Amino acid sequence: MPYSVYKSRTCISSKEMTAYSDYPFPDHYPNSFHNSKIMKYLWLYVKHFDLLKYVHFLVCSVRKHSDFSSTGQWDVVVDANGKQESYVFDAIVVCSGYYNDPYFPLETFPGNPEKFLGKKILVVGIGNSGADVASELSCAAKQVFLSTRRGAWIWNCVWDNGNPMDTVLFTRFHSIINRMLTASMINKWAENKLNALFNHDVYGLQPKHRFLSHQATLSDELPNHIITGRLQVKPNVKEFTKSAVIFEDGSQARIDVVIFATGYTFNFSFLEGNSEVLDSQCSVFKFVFPPQLEKPMLALVGIVQPIGATLTVSELQSQWATRVFKGLNKLPSASDMMIFSFFPSGSRFLKSPRDIRRVPFIDYMDQIASEIKVKPNLLSLFLWDPKLAFEVFFGPCTPYQYRLQGPGKWNGARRAILTQRERIIKPLRTQVISNGQPPFYRYLWHIGICVSTLFFLIFIIKV
């Protein structure tokens, strides 16, 4: 099967935060894993639940049926083994995401950005992919230049004490603290934390925006390659010449190859009314249901930009969509959906297509979970299962939390939550050195019971 990602790509969210809610990753998998391992995990999931029998064909087009206003049905043309066939379906879930129409801003840069085989490379764009590609190429190329229009805050997948960053920061405890702090306070803390790792200004990466205003870039390797000189950060491209590039600061460099890491545009070309469904204001209700349809029989899964694992969010969206299709959940009126905004950004975020769909990880998942009655009841857990409540509140907000109760309840969810720290540690302990002392987290439970009682009493009503 061909891959749509570069060979060295690794997942930026950790395995416990990325797993499906009823199927943890194998415990020997590394926390930050190669793309081939997530493909293997998906195949394991498909085999475990015998899902391959439901995959039949390639979709060519999706259009409203002639009586859509009364039935909500769709006409679908598919490619089945090279032959086009037509079907009528009751509902459609679009799960193709938006990484399918690359954005090449060639009109922005006058000149000729042709590729040539050689050793001097320019990477345009400092998102996660741009940082990865530039870092990898700098190991072999004579020189790599990384062009960035606005700079970026760079944070690490490896966080305090060597733990995966998302398992440390994406907890319900931190989520409540964040609600109590102002944006200015969070910005100051985050920027000081990241500048303590390396000074963004000195490294040429100082953004023109605050930390919360735009998606940060995750890269543990980028500053290492900058400090060696193999990778040079440059400003935005002004124009290309036949064999060189001129940057906005007037500097020039001879270039053999140009790589655009400039993201993607929204385009579901197979879907009728694509431009209406994906309007510039992103009025899709909670980033799932287009409000202008007469019948809520179309759901968009995975178009949101969570500050966390997309796979986890997409699973909850899918559960909600199927319940709406079955009539088990009702949506508000079209007018109410049009005026609803999940997370009003105001001037907090930059005006970019990516930031329009940006949402806080736990808050967004909890809102979707509330729709389908699977949000964990912390007060009930605290009263009846304090050990589990402590891990749910202070530990990483892993997807298993949304299988503790309600539709789709999984009996293995409690154990998956209580053993998640063991799965995080196991792949790291390839050489066990014992100093005769029990791990710190064993002590943490005894201290945490007292602390958690206080926090639950203060905050639980607000959750």
N, C-alpha and C positions, 0 to 999 in steps of 0.2 A: 504494500500500500504506500503510495507516495505521501511525503510529508509536506505540509505547507509552512513549516518553520525551518530555520537553519539548524544544522546538525547538532551544534553545541548548546542549543537553547535549554535552559533549566527553568523550572517553575519558580516564580517569585513568592508564591504563597506556600506555606508549609503543608506537609501531608495531612496533619490532623485537622487543619482548617479548610482543606480542599476536598476531603473525602465526602462521598455520599453519606447521607444521614443514617443509613441502615447497613453500611458496608465499609468498615474501616480499612485503610491501607494495610498491607502486610507489615507486621511490626519490624521486620528487618530492613524495610525501605528507608533510605536516608530522608531526613526532614526536608531538605531542598533537593529535589530529584530531577534527573535528566528527562527530557521530553519523551524518550522511549519508554520510560517507566510509567508515565501517566497513560500512555497508549496501552501498555500491558495491563495497567489497572482497569482501564475501561473495558478491555477484552475480558478480564476476569469477572467484572461486574455483569457484562452481557451474558457470559457463560453461566454464572451463578443463578441469574434470574431467567435464563433461557429467552433472551430478548431478540436474538438474531432472526428468529422466524418472522418477526414483525417488520423487518427491513426488506423492501421489495423493489424499489425503483428510484429513479432520479426525477425530481420535479422540474418541469419545464415552465409551466405557467399556472397561476391561481387567479381565478376571476369569480365575481359574484354570479350565482345561479340566477336565472331569469326571474324567479320568485323569491329572491333573497330577503326582501322586506318582510315576508311572512314566514319563511322557513329558516333563514339564516344559512342556507346551504351554499356550497362553493363548487364551481366547475374546475377540475384539476386535470391538466395534461401532463402525462409522465412519459419518461423514456424507460421502457422495459426491455432490456437486452437489445437496444438499437431500434426498437419499434415504438412509435408514439401511440399511446392509448389514453382514453378519456374516462374520468371517474367523477362521481358526485360525492362530496363529503359533507358531513354535518358541521364540522368545526375544523379550524386550521390553527396550528401552533407553529409560528415561525421561530426556529431555534438556530438559524444560521449565523447569528451575531452580526457584527459589522466589520469583521476582518476579512472582507472579500472584495473590496473595491479600493485598491491602493490610491492614495492621493499623491500625485506628482505635480508640484507647483512650478512647472517649467516656465509658465508665463511670468512668474515673479522674478526670474533670473535671466536677463538678456544674455544672449551668447549661445554657445554650443556645448552642452554638458555631455559629450559623447564619452563612452567608456573606451579605455585602451588598456591592453595588458601591460602591467608595470608594477612599480613598487611604491608610488606615492598615491595615497588614497584620501579622498575627502568624504566624510560622512556628514550628511545634512540632517539635523534633528537630534534632540537629546532626550527622547523618551527612553523607556526601558530597552527597546530593541536597538535604538541608536547607540546607547551606552554599551550594550553587550557587543554589538558588531565592531564598534571602534576599539574596544578593549581587546577583543580576540585578534583582530587584524594587526594591532600594534605589536603583537608577539612575533610576527613574521615579516611585515612590511618594512620598507626603509623608513617611512614616515607616515603617520596618520594625523589628519586634521579633523577636528570635530567642530562643526559650525553650529552655533546656537543663537537663536534670535533674542531670547529673553533670559537665558541662564536657567538653572534648576537647582532645587534642593536635593541633595543626594543622601539617601539613608540606606542603612545596611540591612540585609536579610539576617545576618548574624548580630544579635543584639546583646544586651547585658548578660554577663555570665555565659556567653556562648549560646543562649537560647534563640530559637527562631523568633524574629521580631514580632510577627503577628500573634504568636502565643503569649507574648508578654503584654502587648499593648491593647489587643482586642479582647478585653474582658468586660463583663457587666460592671464591675467595680470602676474601671477606668471610664466607661461610658457615662456613668452617673457623675463622676468627678468632672468630666469634660462639660457636662451640662451646667455645672455650677460655676465654671470658669468663663471669663470673657474670651473673645477671639484674640484680643491683644495678649492676654496672659498665656494662652496656648501657643501663639506664635513665638513669643519670647522664649518660652521653655524649649520648644522644638528647635528653634534656630540656634540657641546657645548649645543645645545637645549636639546638633549636627556640626556646628563649627568647632566643637571640641574635638571631633574626630579629625577634621582637617578644615582649615580656613578657606571658605568658599571664595572669598574675595582674592586671596593670594593665588588660588588655583584657577582663577579666571572663570569661575562658575557662579559668582554671586548673582542671584536672580533679581529681576526688577520688581518682583512681587513678594508678598509675605508667604509664609509656609502654607497657610490654609487656603490661599487664593488659587492654587493650581496644583494639579496632581504632581507629587514628588516622584523622583526617579530612584528606583532601587538598583544599586550596583555596589558590590563589595570590592570590585576590581578597578573601577575607573580611576580613583585617586592614585592607586599604585602605578598605573601606566603613565599618568601625568607626571608624577614625581621623577620617573626615569627619563622623561623627555621623548619617549617613543610616541606619545600622543600629545598633541598640542590643541588647546581649546581656542577657537577663533570666533569672532562675531559673525553676524548674518552675512550671507553672500550678497554682494552687490551685482556682480555680473561674471559671466564666464568668457574667456577668450578661447582660442583654438587649443591651447595646451596649458592654460593657467586659470586661476580663479582670483578675482579681486574682491576683497572683503570690505565691509562698510567703513572700517577704520583706515582704509587706504592701503593696507598691507596686501601683498600678493604672494602666491605660491604656485609652483609648477605642479600640475596634477595629472595623473595617468588615468585614474578611475574615480567616478563619482557614485556614491551610494545614497539614495534618498531613503531616510528613515522618518518620513514625514506623516506617517499615520494613514488613516483610511477615511473614506467618506461613507455616509449612509446611503445605501442603494440596494433595495430588494427588487431587482429588475423583473423577477418572475411574478411579482405581486401587482395586481391591478390597483390603480390609485396609489402607487408607491409614494409619490410626492405629497399626497394629501395625508396619508397615514403618518409619514415621518416629516411633519412640517417643521419649519425652522424654530418654532417656539417649543417644540417637543411637548405637545399637549397630551401625549399618551398618558392615560390615567394610571398613576403609580408606575409608569414606565412599562405597562403590560397591555392595557386595553385601549385601543383607539376609540374615543368617545363619540365620533361622528357616525359610526355604523348603526344601522337600524336594529341589528341584532348583535349581541356581544359574543359572536362566534369566531372571533379572530383574536389571538393572543400573541404578543411579541415577547419572547423569552431571551434574556441575555443581552439586551441592548443598553442596559444601565451600566454605569461606571462605579461600582462599589469600591470603597477604600478597603479592599479585602478580596477574598477569593470569589470570582465570578461563578464558579461551578456551584458553590453552596447557595448563593442567591438564586441562581437559575432553577435549582431544584424546588425551592419554595415557590417561586413564580409558577412553575409547572403544576404543582399541586393545587394552587389557587385557580389556575386556568381550568383544569379539569373539573373542579367543583362548580365553577360558574357555568361551564358547558352543560353539566348534568342538572343544573337548576338548584343545586344545594346551597349556593351562595348567590346573593343578589347584588348587583351593582347599583350605584346611585343613578339618578337621571342624567341624561347627556349634558344638560346645562350645569349640573353640580360637578360632573367629572371635568368639564371644561375649565371651571374656575379653581379646581383643586390643585394645590401645589404641595408635593411631599415635603420639600425642604427649601423654603424660600431663600434664595441666595443673595438677592439684592446686589450690593456692590462688593460682596465678600469674595466672589469668585471672578476670575477673568472671563471676558466675553469670548468663549471658544466653544465649538461644538462638543468637545469632550467634557468640559466642565458643566454644561447644561444638564448632563445626565449623571453628574457625580452625586453620590449619596453616602452618608455615614453607614458603615457596615452593619453594626448591631441594631441601630435605630430602624434602618430600613427593613432588615429581616424580621424584627419584632412586629413591625407594622403589617407586613404580609402574613406573618404567623398568626397575628390576632384575627385576621380575616378568616382563617381556616381553623381557629381554635387550637393551635398547637404551640402557642407561646408558653414557656414553662412558668408555672405559678410558684414564684419564689417563696411567698409567705407559707403556702401549703408545704412546700419542700422543707422549709426551715422547721416547721412544727413536727413533721412526720419522718423526715430523713435528713437530719442536719449535716451529716457527712457529705451527702450528695449536694445539698444546698450550698455548702461551703465551696465545693469545686465548681458548681454552676456559676456562682457569684464572683469568686475571686480567680478562678481558672480561665483558660481560653474559651471563648464562646464558640465551641465546636458544633458542627451540624447535628450531632447526636442529641443536643438539648431539645431539638424540635421533634423528637420522636418519643419523648417521655409521656406525653398525654395526647388526647384528641385523636382525630382520624389518622390512621396509619401508625398508631402507637407500636413501637418495636420493643419487645421484651429485653433485647440486648443493649438498649440505650444506656441504662444505668451503669452497667459494667463497662461499656465503652468509654463513658465519661470518667469513671473512677480509675481506669487503667491507661488513660491517654498520656499521662506523664511518663509511664513506663515505656510506652511506644516511642515517645520523643527521645528518651535517653538510650534505649537499646542499641540503635545503629551507631551510636557514638562510642560505645564501650567495646571497641574491638580489642582493647588491651585493658584489663581491669587491674587497677592498682589500689589495693585496700590499705587504708591507714588506721583501720580498727575503729573508725568512727562511723556511725550511721549517717546516711545522706541528710542534708539539711532539711529537705522537704518533709522528713519524718517528724522533725521538731515543729515544723511549720503548722502542722495540724493542731497541736495542742495550743500554740499561741493563737492560731487563727480562730478557734472556737470562741474565745473571749472577744476578739476584735470583731468577728463577723456578727456576733449578737448585737453589738453597739450599732454597726452600720445597718443591719437589717431593720432595727427599730427606727432608725432615723430616716432611711431612704426607701424602704420597701413599698410604702404607700404611693410613692412617686413613680414607681416603675410600671 
